[in-house]
């Protein structure tokens, strides 16, 4: 059984890639299998090598990290993605999470954060730079409270339709199954 976590690093700055590689490869369970200096190359390397984790810079030429992430999710690639960036703005953070990033780490974070983040996302967890955790609490506090009995307000027929929608049925399939018109 291979416990090694295979990674790809995508950043347009060679010094950043080299420094990350050195930090990562000091760990016996982590291995950098490829590097990319732009978004298109990152997408190609990920599709070719199938790493467990991809570390993507947000700002890259030819395709930014968010677009790479969007395309990976669109193509259903099974790779955990960590966005590594200088952007502290909540909008970038929120967009990365919305697109399915499992990690968001600031470049000025401690090197230990990067290694911890890699191990966390490889294990199916999420990881956010400690400097950004306040965003998560703000989002939680500002989210509207849902009434616990909202589903109970639905009729039996509405619940059946909702269940079929959750199963990705089309309008026609739902109508056929419930013997009603679309």
N, CA and C atoms as an extended XYZ file, in Angstrom:
546
Properties=species:S:1:pos:R:3:atomname:S:1:resname:S:1:resid:I:1 pbc="F F F"
N         0.839       -1.178        0.000 N   UNK     1
C         0.000        0.000        0.000 CA  UNK     1
C         0.881        1.238        0.000 C   UNK     1
N         0.577        2.184       -0.883 N   UNK     2
C         1.373        3.385       -1.021 CA  UNK     2
C         0.703        4.526       -0.265 C   UNK     2
N         1.366        5.026        0.788 N   UNK     3
C         0.834        6.115        1.587 CA  UNK     3
C         1.367        7.466        1.138 C   UNK     3
N         2.055        7.496        0.026 N   UNK     4
C         2.642        8.723       -0.478 CA  UNK     4
C         1.558        9.600       -1.110 C   UNK     4
N         1.589       10.897       -0.808 N   UNK     5
C         0.662       11.868       -1.394 CA  UNK     5
C         1.373       12.527       -2.559 C   UNK     5
N         0.799       12.329       -3.750 N   UNK     6
C         1.403       12.876       -4.969 CA  UNK     6
C         0.772       14.229       -5.288 C   UNK     6
N         1.648       15.219       -5.614 N   UNK     7
C         1.191       16.590       -5.811 CA  UNK     7
C         1.671       17.190       -7.114 C   UNK     7
N         0.934       18.194       -7.544 N   UNK     8
C         1.359       19.051       -8.643 CA  UNK     8
C         1.334       20.482       -8.121 C   UNK     8
N         2.365       21.237       -8.441 N   UNK     9
C         2.454       22.647       -8.056 CA  UNK     9
C         2.312       23.483       -9.318 C   UNK     9
N         1.392       24.446       -9.295 N   UNK    10
C         1.222       25.358      -10.426 CA  UNK    10
C         1.338       26.796       -9.929 C   UNK    10
N         2.401       27.449      -10.349 N   UNK    11
C         2.646       28.844       -9.986 CA  UNK    11
C         3.532       29.428      -11.068 C   UNK    11
N         3.292       30.661      -11.449 N   UNK    12
C         4.076       31.249      -12.522 CA  UNK    12
C         5.428       31.791      -12.063 C   UNK    12
N         5.711       31.741      -10.784 N   UNK    13
C         7.003       32.199      -10.279 CA  UNK    13
C         7.897       30.994       -9.968 C   UNK    13
N         8.995       30.828      -10.710 N   UNK    14
C         9.879       29.673      -10.513 CA  UNK    14
C        10.440       29.578       -9.087 C   UNK    14
N        10.695       30.706       -8.471 N   UNK    15
C        11.250       30.685       -7.116 CA  UNK    15
C        10.224       30.127       -6.130 C   UNK    15
N         8.960       30.494       -6.316 N   UNK    16
C         7.898       29.976       -5.445 CA  UNK    16
C         7.783       28.461       -5.627 C   UNK    16
N         7.761       28.020       -6.889 N   UNK    17
C         7.664       26.567       -7.153 CA  UNK    17
C         8.840       25.821       -6.531 C   UNK    17
N        10.047       26.349       -6.729 N   UNK    18
C        11.241       25.682       -6.201 CA  UNK    18
C        11.203       25.634       -4.672 C   UNK    18
N        10.823       26.739       -4.044 N   UNK    19
C        10.739       26.777       -2.589 CA  UNK    19
C         9.687       25.818       -2.055 C   UNK    19
N         8.529       25.785       -2.700 N   UNK    20
C         7.474       24.848       -2.296 CA  UNK    20
C         7.943       23.407       -2.430 C   UNK    20
N         8.562       23.116       -3.548 N   UNK    21
C         9.058       21.752       -3.776 CA  UNK    21
C        10.025       21.335       -2.670 C   UNK    21
N        10.948       22.224       -2.324 N   UNK    22
C        11.923       21.896       -1.282 CA  UNK    22
C        11.245       21.642        0.058 C   UNK    22
N        10.287       22.481        0.414 N   UNK    23
C         9.576       22.308        1.688 CA  UNK    23
C         8.775       21.015        1.676 C   UNK    23
N         8.069       20.779        0.601 N   UNK    24
C         7.198       19.607        0.502 CA  UNK    24
C         8.012       18.317        0.508 C   UNK    24
N         9.088       18.285       -0.256 N   UNK    25
C         9.833       17.039       -0.391 CA  UNK    25
C        10.733       16.721        0.801 C   UNK    25
N        10.773       17.622        1.789 N   UNK    26
C        11.424       17.270        3.054 CA  UNK    26
C        10.588       16.247        3.811 C   UNK    26
N         9.318       16.200        3.475 N   UNK    27
C         8.383       15.279        4.125 CA  UNK    27
C         8.419       13.954        3.372 C   UNK    27
N         8.600       12.863        4.068 N   UNK    28
C         8.764       11.562        3.411 CA  UNK    28
C         7.484       11.056        2.752 C   UNK    28
N         6.334       11.555        3.172 N   UNK    29
C         5.069       11.076        2.612 CA  UNK    29
C         4.530       11.959        1.489 C   UNK    29
N         5.248       13.012        1.119 N   UNK    30
C         4.797       13.934        0.080 CA  UNK    30
C         5.762       13.908       -1.103 C   UNK    30
N         5.209       13.900       -2.317 N   UNK    31
C         6.060       13.869       -3.509 CA  UNK    31
C         5.479       14.770       -4.595 C   UNK    31
N         6.279       15.697       -5.066 N   UNK    32
C         5.885       16.560       -6.179 CA  UNK    32
C         6.171       15.787       -7.466 C   UNK    32
N         5.123       15.505       -8.247 N   UNK    33
C         5.303       14.715       -9.465 CA  UNK    33
C         5.346       15.564      -10.725 C   UNK    33
N         4.912       16.840      -10.616 N   UNK    34
C         4.974       17.721      -11.775 CA  UNK    34
C         4.802       19.161      -11.321 C   UNK    34
N         5.227       20.072      -12.198 N   UNK    35
C         5.077       21.509      -11.958 CA  UNK    35
C         4.517       22.138      -13.226 C   UNK    35
N         3.871       23.283      -13.052 N   UNK    36
C         3.357       24.032      -14.194 CA  UNK    36
C         3.539       25.516      -13.920 C   UNK    36
N         3.798       26.287      -14.996 N   UNK    37
C         3.995       27.719      -14.817 CA  UNK    37
C         2.832       28.555      -15.336 C   UNK    37
N         1.776       27.901      -15.803 N   UNK    38
C         0.568       28.619      -16.189 CA  UNK    38
C        -0.637       27.694      -16.027 C   UNK    38
N        -1.824       28.268      -16.121 N   UNK    39
C        -3.037       27.498      -15.882 CA  UNK    39
C        -3.294       26.386      -16.874 C   UNK    39
N        -3.032       26.644      -18.147 N   UNK    40
C        -3.262       25.599      -19.161 CA  UNK    40
C        -2.340       24.400      -18.921 C   UNK    40
N        -1.080       24.682      -18.620 N   UNK    41
C        -0.130       23.597      -18.331 CA  UNK    41
C        -0.550       22.848      -17.073 C   UNK    41
N        -1.058       23.579      -16.084 N   UNK    42
C        -1.523       22.933      -14.848 CA  UNK    42
C        -2.650       21.947      -15.145 C   UNK    42
N        -3.615       22.378      -15.934 N   UNK    43
C        -4.743       21.516      -16.279 CA  UNK    43
C        -4.258       20.260      -17.000 C   UNK    43
N        -3.336       20.426      -17.929 N   UNK    44
C        -2.782       19.294      -18.671 CA  UNK    44
C        -2.041       18.332      -17.749 C   UNK    44
N        -1.197       18.875      -16.870 N   UNK    45
C        -0.423       18.032      -15.949 CA  UNK    45
C        -1.343       17.261      -14.993 C   UNK    45
N        -2.381       17.921      -14.508 N   UNK    46
C        -3.315       17.262      -13.586 CA  UNK    46
C        -4.049       16.129      -14.293 C   UNK    46
N        -4.524       16.397      -15.502 N   UNK    47
C        -5.247       15.357      -16.243 CA  UNK    47
C        -4.335       14.189      -16.608 C   UNK    47
N        -3.077       14.477      -16.886 N   UNK    48
C        -2.139       13.425      -17.277 CA  UNK    48
C        -1.650       12.602      -16.094 C   UNK    48
N        -1.269       13.253      -14.996 N   UNK    49
C        -0.626       12.567      -13.878 CA  UNK    49
C        -1.574       12.116      -12.772 C   UNK    49
N        -2.792       12.657      -12.724 N   UNK    50
C        -3.799       12.273      -11.713 CA  UNK    50
C        -3.243       12.330      -10.281 C   UNK    50
N        -2.790       13.513       -9.839 N   UNK    51
C        -2.272       13.618       -8.471 CA  UNK    51
C        -3.407       13.576       -7.452 C   UNK    51
N        -3.057       13.351       -6.210 N   UNK    52
C        -4.061       13.425       -5.141 CA  UNK    52
C        -4.363       14.880       -4.810 C   UNK    52
N        -3.329       15.747       -4.910 N   UNK    53
C        -3.470       17.160       -4.537 CA  UNK    53
C        -2.844       18.035       -5.615 C   UNK    53
N        -3.529       19.133       -5.924 N   UNK    54
C        -2.982       20.156       -6.825 CA  UNK    54
C        -2.934       21.471       -6.058 C   UNK    54
N        -1.770       22.100       -6.067 N   UNK    55
C        -1.606       23.409       -5.446 CA  UNK    55
C        -1.595       24.421       -6.579 C   UNK    55
N        -2.599       25.295       -6.605 N   UNK    56
C        -2.757       26.241       -7.697 CA  UNK    56
C        -2.614       27.673       -7.209 C   UNK    56
N        -1.770       28.437       -7.894 N   UNK    57
C        -1.706       29.872       -7.653 CA  UNK    57
C        -2.978       30.478       -8.238 C   UNK    57
N        -3.498       31.481       -7.589 N   UNK    58
C        -4.698       32.133       -8.104 CA  UNK    58
C        -4.382       32.925       -9.367 C   UNK    58
N        -3.246       33.615       -9.387 N   UNK    59
C        -2.858       34.460      -10.520 CA  UNK    59
C        -1.809       33.764      -11.372 C   UNK    59
N        -2.254       33.255      -12.517 N   UNK    60
C        -1.322       32.627      -13.457 CA  UNK    60
C        -1.674       33.084      -14.866 C   UNK    60
N        -0.707       33.111      -15.763 N   UNK    61
C        -1.011       33.453      -17.153 CA  UNK    61
C        -1.773       32.326      -17.850 C   UNK    61
N        -2.411       32.660      -18.950 N   UNK    62
C        -3.132       31.755      -19.842 CA  UNK    62
C        -4.401       31.165      -19.234 C   UNK    62
N        -4.476       31.047      -17.921 N   UNK    63
C        -5.692       30.610      -17.242 CA  UNK    63
C        -5.428       30.744      -15.744 C   UNK    63
N        -6.275       31.486      -15.037 N   UNK    64
C        -6.016       31.645      -13.604 CA  UNK    64
C        -6.421       30.391      -12.829 C   UNK    64
N        -6.018       30.337      -11.577 N   UNK    65
C        -6.270       29.166      -10.753 CA  UNK    65
C        -7.747       28.853      -10.574 C   UNK    65
N        -8.588       29.883      -10.491 N   UNK    66
C       -10.026       29.651      -10.342 CA  UNK    66
C       -10.615       29.002      -11.591 C   UNK    66
N       -10.140       29.416      -12.747 N   UNK    67
C       -10.629       28.805      -13.992 CA  UNK    67
C       -10.150       27.359      -14.112 C   UNK    67
N        -8.923       27.102      -13.699 N   UNK    68
C        -8.423       25.717      -13.690 CA  UNK    68
C        -9.315       24.872      -12.778 C   UNK    68
N        -9.608       25.393      -11.597 N   UNK    69
C       -10.458       24.684      -10.646 CA  UNK    69
C       -11.849       24.437      -11.232 C   UNK    69
N       -12.416       25.459      -11.857 N   UNK    70
C       -13.745       25.300      -12.462 CA  UNK    70
C       -13.743       24.191      -13.510 C   UNK    70
N       -12.724       24.176      -14.341 N   UNK    71
C       -12.650       23.148      -15.389 CA  UNK    71
C       -12.421       21.755      -14.806 C   UNK    71
N       -11.623       21.674      -13.762 N   UNK    72
C       -11.397       20.376      -13.116 CA  UNK    72
C       -12.715       19.820      -12.577 C   UNK    72
N       -13.510       20.665      -11.940 N   UNK    73
C       -14.794       20.214      -11.385 CA  UNK    73
C       -15.778       19.873      -12.500 C   UNK    73
N       -15.726       20.652      -13.558 N   UNK    74
C       -16.584       20.396      -14.718 CA  UNK    74
C       -16.264       19.035      -15.339 C   UNK    74
N       -15.000       18.680      -15.337 N   UNK    75
C       -14.545       17.404      -15.909 CA  UNK    75
C       -14.532       16.277      -14.870 C   UNK    75
N       -14.982       16.585      -13.667 N   UNK    76
C       -15.084       15.607      -12.574 CA  UNK    76
C       -13.737       14.958      -12.239 C   UNK    76
N       -12.665       15.739      -12.326 N   UNK    77
C       -11.342       15.231      -11.937 CA  UNK    77
C       -11.317       15.040      -10.425 C   UNK    77
N       -10.814       13.913       -9.993 N   UNK    78
C       -10.752       13.590       -8.562 CA  UNK    78
C        -9.412       14.049       -8.003 C   UNK    78
N        -9.295       15.336       -7.791 N   UNK    79
C        -8.074       15.906       -7.223 CA  UNK    79
C        -8.481       16.939       -6.182 C   UNK    79
N        -7.830       16.894       -5.035 N   UNK    80
C        -8.064       17.906       -4.010 CA  UNK    80
C        -7.264       19.142       -4.401 C   UNK    80
N        -7.903       20.294       -4.374 N   UNK    81
C        -7.254       21.524       -4.830 CA  UNK    81
C        -7.055       22.483       -3.666 C   UNK    81
N        -5.815       22.960       -3.580 N   UNK    82
C        -5.467       24.013       -2.630 CA  UNK    82
C        -5.139       25.256       -3.443 C   UNK    82
N        -5.821       26.349       -3.144 N   UNK    83
C        -5.473       27.621       -3.758 CA  UNK    83
C        -4.392       28.251       -2.880 C   UNK    83
N        -3.275       28.592       -3.485 N   UNK    84
C        -2.160       29.235       -2.785 CA  UNK    84
C        -2.043       30.630       -3.368 C   UNK    84
N        -2.243       31.654       -2.546 N   UNK    85
C        -2.390       32.986       -3.101 CA  UNK    85
C        -1.941       34.085       -2.148 C   UNK    85
N        -1.778       35.272       -2.698 N   UNK    86
C        -1.522       36.461       -1.887 CA  UNK    86
C        -2.833       37.174       -1.572 C   UNK    86
N        -3.923       36.767       -2.216 N   UNK    87
C        -5.207       37.460       -2.080 CA  UNK    87
C        -5.909       37.117       -0.774 C   UNK    87
N        -6.061       38.134        0.064 N   UNK    88
C        -6.758       37.986        1.336 CA  UNK    88
C        -8.227       38.381        1.223 C   UNK    88
N        -8.608       38.944        0.092 N   UNK    89
C        -9.964       39.456       -0.067 CA  UNK    89
C       -10.986       38.333        0.042 C   UNK    89
N       -12.060       38.635        0.732 N   UNK    90
C       -13.097       37.640        0.970 CA  UNK    90
C       -13.728       37.149       -0.331 C   UNK    90
N       -13.817       38.009       -1.337 N   UNK    91
C       -14.450       37.617       -2.609 CA  UNK    91
C       -13.682       36.467       -3.273 C   UNK    91
N       -12.354       36.525       -3.275 N   UNK    92
C       -11.562       35.441       -3.864 CA  UNK    92
C       -11.732       34.148       -3.063 C   UNK    92
N       -11.689       34.296       -1.749 N   UNK    93
C       -11.854       33.159       -0.853 CA  UNK    93
C       -13.217       32.496       -1.086 C   UNK    93
N       -14.260       33.303       -1.115 N   UNK    94
C       -15.620       32.774       -1.302 CA  UNK    94
C       -15.761       32.097       -2.661 C   UNK    94
N       -15.195       32.683       -3.690 N   UNK    95
C       -15.291       32.099       -5.039 CA  UNK    95
C       -14.557       30.756       -5.094 C   UNK    95
N       -13.394       30.671       -4.478 N   UNK    96
C       -12.638       29.413       -4.464 CA  UNK    96
C       -13.441       28.319       -3.770 C   UNK    96
N       -14.062       28.646       -2.648 N   UNK    97
C       -14.871       27.659       -1.935 CA  UNK    97
C       -16.086       27.257       -2.763 C   UNK    97
N       -16.700       28.232       -3.403 N   UNK    98
C       -17.868       27.966       -4.238 CA  UNK    98
C       -17.532       27.009       -5.386 C   UNK    98
N       -16.334       27.143       -5.931 N   UNK    99
C       -15.917       26.281       -7.036 CA  UNK    99
C       -15.433       24.909       -6.573 C   UNK    99
N       -15.289       24.728       -5.263 N   UNK   100
C       -14.936       23.407       -4.757 CA  UNK   100
C       -13.508       23.234       -4.295 C   UNK   100
N       -12.798       24.332       -4.033 N   UNK   101
C       -11.449       24.200       -3.473 CA  UNK   101
C       -11.554       23.608       -2.074 C   UNK   101
N       -10.654       22.690       -1.759 N   UNK   102
C       -10.635       22.110       -0.418 CA  UNK   102
C        -9.705       22.880        0.512 C   UNK   102
N        -8.831       23.692       -0.069 N   UNK   103
C        -7.903       24.466        0.733 CA  UNK   103
C        -7.691       25.849        0.165 C   UNK   103
N        -7.402       26.793        1.043 N   UNK   104
C        -7.104       28.166        0.639 CA  UNK   104
C        -6.027       28.654        1.595 C   UNK   104
N        -4.814       28.766        1.073 N   UNK   105
C        -3.667       29.104        1.909 CA  UNK   105
C        -2.992       30.360        1.366 C   UNK   105
N        -2.717       31.271        2.270 N   UNK   106
C        -2.021       32.498        1.894 CA  UNK   106
C        -0.530       32.218        1.752 C   UNK   106
N         0.096       32.857        0.775 N   UNK   107
C         1.523       32.631        0.541 CA  UNK   107
C         2.384       33.096        1.708 C   UNK   107
N         1.886       34.023        2.493 N   UNK   108
C         2.696       34.462        3.630 CA  UNK   108
C         2.403       33.665        4.898 C   UNK   108
N         1.689       32.555        4.755 N   UNK   109
C         1.450       31.656        5.892 CA  UNK   109
C         2.736       30.914        6.230 C   UNK   109
N         2.737       30.349        7.398 N   UNK   110
C         3.890       29.549        7.811 CA  UNK   110
C         4.007       28.329        6.909 C   UNK   110
N         5.229       27.896        6.691 N   UNK   111
C         5.451       26.716        5.858 CA  UNK   111
C         4.749       25.490        6.426 C   UNK   111
N         4.621       25.430        7.734 N   UNK   112
C         3.920       24.310        8.366 CA  UNK   112
C         2.454       24.276        7.943 C   UNK   112
N         1.868       25.462        7.680 N   UNK   113
C         0.474       25.516        7.221 CA  UNK   113
C         0.319       24.827        5.870 C   UNK   113
N         1.289       24.989        5.011 N   UNK   114
C         1.212       24.393        3.680 CA  UNK   114
C         1.256       22.871        3.787 C   UNK   114
N         2.171       22.359        4.572 N   UNK   115
C         2.278       20.910        4.754 CA  UNK   115
C         1.025       20.367        5.432 C   UNK   115
N         0.548       21.050        6.459 N   UNK   116
C        -0.681       20.623        7.139 CA  UNK   116
C        -1.869       20.655        6.188 C   UNK   116
N        -1.932       21.702        5.362 N   UNK   117
C        -3.017       21.825        4.394 CA  UNK   117
C        -3.017       20.696        3.379 C   UNK   117
N        -1.846       20.321        2.907 N   UNK   118
C        -1.733       19.220        1.946 CA  UNK   118
C        -2.245       17.927        2.570 C   UNK   118
N        -1.788       17.642        3.759 N   UNK   119
C        -2.223       16.400        4.420 CA  UNK   119
C        -3.717       16.414        4.708 C   UNK   119
N        -4.255       17.556        5.094 N   UNK   120
C        -5.683       17.663        5.404 CA  UNK   120
C        -6.534       17.405        4.169 C   UNK   120
N        -6.227       18.085        3.070 N   UNK   121
C        -7.072       17.914        1.882 CA  UNK   121
C        -6.905       16.523        1.273 C   UNK   121
N        -5.714       15.957        1.390 N   UNK   122
C        -5.503       14.593        0.890 CA  UNK   122
C        -6.335       13.591        1.683 C   UNK   122
N        -6.628       13.922        2.941 N   UNK   123
C        -7.438       13.047        3.801 CA  UNK   123
C        -8.928       13.352        3.689 C   UNK   123
N        -9.282       14.232        2.742 N   UNK   124
C       -10.698       14.539        2.533 CA  UNK   124
C       -11.233       15.654        3.404 C   UNK   124
N       -10.354       16.352        4.087 N   UNK   125
C       -10.780       17.472        4.932 CA  UNK   125
C       -10.572       18.783        4.187 C   UNK   125
N       -10.995       19.873        4.792 N   UNK   126
C       -10.769       21.204        4.243 CA  UNK   126
C        -9.716       21.901        5.082 C   UNK   126
N        -9.029       22.871        4.468 N   UNK   127
C        -7.998       23.600        5.194 CA  UNK   127
C        -7.995       25.044        4.722 C   UNK   127
N        -8.000       25.950        5.689 N   UNK   128
C        -7.965       27.384        5.407 CA  UNK   128
C        -6.863       27.988        6.262 C   UNK   128
N        -6.106       28.907        5.679 N   UNK   129
C        -5.083       29.604        6.460 CA  UNK   129
C        -5.719       30.166        7.718 C   UNK   129
N        -5.064       29.977        8.839 N   UNK   130
C        -5.613       30.516       10.087 CA  UNK   130
C        -5.934       32.011       10.005 C   UNK   130
N        -5.204       32.747        9.179 N   UNK   131
C        -5.450       34.181        9.030 CA  UNK   131
C        -6.817       34.482        8.409 C   UNK   131
N        -7.439       33.489        7.769 N   UNK   132
C        -8.716       33.714        7.085 CA  UNK   132
C        -9.919       33.103        7.787 C   UNK   132
N        -9.722       32.463        8.888 N   UNK   133
C       -10.848       31.786        9.538 CA  UNK   133
C       -11.945       32.745        9.968 C   UNK   133
N       -11.612       34.015       10.171 N   UNK   134
C       -12.650       34.982       10.547 CA  UNK   134
C       -13.715       35.093        9.463 C   UNK   134
N       -13.351       34.915        8.192 N   UNK   135
C       -14.342       34.949        7.108 CA  UNK   135
C       -15.392       33.870        7.301 C   UNK   135
N       -14.949       32.682        7.720 N   UNK   136
C       -15.888       31.578        7.905 CA  UNK   136
C       -16.890       31.891        9.005 C   UNK   136
N       -16.403       32.490       10.094 N   UNK   137
C       -17.306       32.841       11.186 CA  UNK   137
C       -18.261       33.951       10.773 C   UNK   137
N       -17.780       34.917        9.993 N   UNK   138
C       -18.649       35.994        9.516 CA  UNK   138
C       -19.741       35.438        8.623 C   UNK   138
N       -19.392       34.501        7.730 N   UNK   139
C       -20.387       33.901        6.846 CA  UNK   139
C       -21.419       33.136        7.647 C   UNK   139
N       -20.993       32.417        8.670 N   UNK   140
C       -21.904       31.633        9.493 CA  UNK   140
C       -22.877       32.556       10.225 C   UNK   140
N       -22.363       33.660       10.747 N   UNK   141
C       -23.216       34.595       11.490 CA  UNK   141
C       -24.193       35.318       10.583 C   UNK   141
N       -23.797       35.587        9.332 N   UNK   142
C       -24.662       36.343        8.442 CA  UNK   142
C       -25.625       35.468        7.646 C   UNK   142
N       -25.466       34.150        7.702 N   UNK   143
C       -26.357       33.249        6.969 CA  UNK   143
C       -27.738       33.269        7.618 C   UNK   143
N       -28.798       33.396        6.816 N   UNK   144
C       -30.136       33.410        7.385 CA  UNK   144
C       -30.468       32.050        7.991 C   UNK   144
N       -31.151       32.090        9.095 N   UNK   145
C       -31.560       30.865        9.773 CA  UNK   145
C       -32.729       30.235        9.021 C   UNK   145
N       -32.612       28.989        8.679 N   UNK   146
C       -33.706       28.269        8.032 CA  UNK   146
C       -34.626       27.725        9.116 C   UNK   146
N       -35.896       27.754        8.822 N   UNK   147
C       -36.838       27.185        9.780 CA  UNK   147
C       -36.670       25.678        9.773 C   UNK   147
N       -36.620       25.053       10.925 N   UNK   148
C       -36.404       23.606       10.971 CA  UNK   148
C       -37.529       22.810       10.334 C   UNK   148
N       -38.701       23.396       10.186 N   UNK   149
C       -39.827       22.638        9.657 CA  UNK   149
C       -40.214       23.036        8.236 C   UNK   149
N       -39.292       23.634        7.466 N   UNK   150
C       -39.604       24.035        6.091 CA  UNK   150
C       -40.048       22.856        5.237 C   UNK   150
N       -39.388       21.718        5.348 N   UNK   151
C       -39.777       20.548        4.554 CA  UNK   151
C       -41.143       20.022        4.966 C   UNK   151
N       -41.478       20.206        6.209 N   UNK   152
C       -42.776       19.739        6.685 CA  UNK   152
C       -43.922       20.529        6.061 C   UNK   152
N       -43.628       21.726        5.563 N   UNK   153
C       -44.652       22.552        4.935 CA  UNK   153
C       -45.019       22.053        3.542 C   UNK   153
N       -44.183       21.204        2.952 N   UNK   154
C       -44.449       20.689        1.614 CA  UNK   154
C       -45.536       19.611        1.656 C   UNK   154
N       -46.312       19.586        0.581 N   UNK   155
C       -47.306       18.518        0.470 CA  UNK   155
C       -46.596       17.220        0.104 C   UNK   155
N       -47.310       16.121        0.179 N   UNK   156
C       -46.736       14.825       -0.184 CA  UNK   156
C       -46.259       14.844       -1.639 C   UNK   156
N       -47.070       15.394       -2.530 N   UNK   157
C       -46.705       15.455       -3.956 CA  UNK   157
C       -45.464       16.326       -4.169 C   UNK   157
N       -45.384       17.449       -3.450 N   UNK   158
C       -44.220       18.322       -3.581 CA  UNK   158
C       -42.957       17.615       -3.090 C   UNK   158
N       -43.077       16.839       -2.025 N   UNK   159
C       -41.925       16.077       -1.529 CA  UNK   159
C       -41.483       15.028       -2.544 C   UNK   159
N       -42.433       14.384       -3.200 N   UNK   160
C       -42.080       13.387       -4.224 CA  UNK   160
C       -41.315       14.058       -5.357 C   UNK   160
N       -41.794       15.212       -5.821 N   UNK   161
C       -41.128       15.937       -6.909 CA  UNK   161
C       -39.726       16.361       -6.462 C   UNK   161
N       -39.624       16.884       -5.260 N   UNK   162
C       -38.323       17.310       -4.744 CA  UNK   162
C       -37.339       16.139       -4.677 C   UNK   162
N       -37.806       14.997       -4.245 N   UNK   163
C       -36.957       13.802       -4.161 CA  UNK   163
C       -36.446       13.412       -5.546 C   UNK   163
N       -37.319       13.468       -6.540 N   UNK   164
C       -36.921       13.104       -7.904 CA  UNK   164
C       -35.971       14.131       -8.514 C   UNK   164
N       -36.162       15.397       -8.170 N   UNK   165
C       -35.232       16.435       -8.621 CA  UNK   165
C       -33.851       16.166       -8.030 C   UNK   165
N       -33.822       15.785       -6.760 N   UNK   166
C       -32.550       15.479       -6.097 CA  UNK   166
C       -31.852       14.281       -6.735 C   UNK   166
N       -32.644       13.420       -7.402 N   UNK   167
C       -32.084       12.267       -8.105 CA  UNK   167
C       -31.722       12.626       -9.552 C   UNK   167
N       -31.737       13.921       -9.871 N   UNK   168
C       -31.366       14.452      -11.191 CA  UNK   168
C       -32.296       13.967      -12.309 C   UNK   168
N       -33.549       13.766      -11.992 N   UNK   169
C       -34.542       13.382      -13.009 CA  UNK   169
C       -34.947       14.625      -13.786 C   UNK   169
N       -35.269       14.446      -15.062 N   UNK   170
C       -35.756       15.554      -15.881 CA  UNK   170
C       -37.240       15.758      -15.615 C   UNK   170
N       -37.777       16.882      -16.108 N   UNK   171
C       -39.211       17.149      -15.939 CA  UNK   171
C       -40.046       16.014      -16.527 C   UNK   171
N       -39.661       15.552      -17.697 N   UNK   172
C       -40.424       14.478      -18.350 CA  UNK   172
C       -40.324       13.166      -17.573 C   UNK   172
N       -39.157       12.846      -17.051 N   UNK   173
C       -39.004       11.619      -16.260 CA  UNK   173
C       -39.845       11.692      -14.983 C   UNK   173
N       -39.859       12.866      -14.361 N   UNK   174
C       -40.663       13.050      -13.147 CA  UNK   174
C       -42.144       12.888      -13.478 C   UNK   174
N       -42.572       13.542      -14.554 N   UNK   175
C       -43.980       13.437      -14.954 CA  UNK   175
C       -44.371       11.999      -15.244 C   UNK   175
N       -43.506       11.276      -15.986 N   UNK   176
C       -43.799        9.872      -16.290 CA  UNK   176
C       -43.901        9.039      -15.017 C   UNK   176
N       -42.980        9.229      -14.104 N   UNK   177
C       -42.955        8.423      -12.881 CA  UNK   177
C       -44.173        8.723      -11.983 C   UNK   177
N       -44.634        9.972      -11.977 N   UNK   178
C       -45.765       10.342      -11.118 CA  UNK   178
C       -47.101       10.302      -11.869 C   UNK   178
N       -47.055        9.909      -13.139 N   UNK   179
C       -48.272        9.816      -13.970 CA  UNK   179
C       -49.012       11.144      -14.024 C   UNK   179
N       -48.241       12.211      -14.280 N   UNK   180
C       -48.818       13.537      -14.442 CA  UNK   180
C       -48.227       14.172      -15.685 C   UNK   180
N       -48.796       15.294      -16.127 N   UNK   181
C       -48.241       15.958      -17.309 CA  UNK   181
C       -47.038       16.797      -16.901 C   UNK   181
N       -46.103       16.992      -17.807 N   UNK   182
C       -44.926       17.793      -17.474 CA  UNK   182
C       -45.317       19.212      -17.120 C   UNK   182
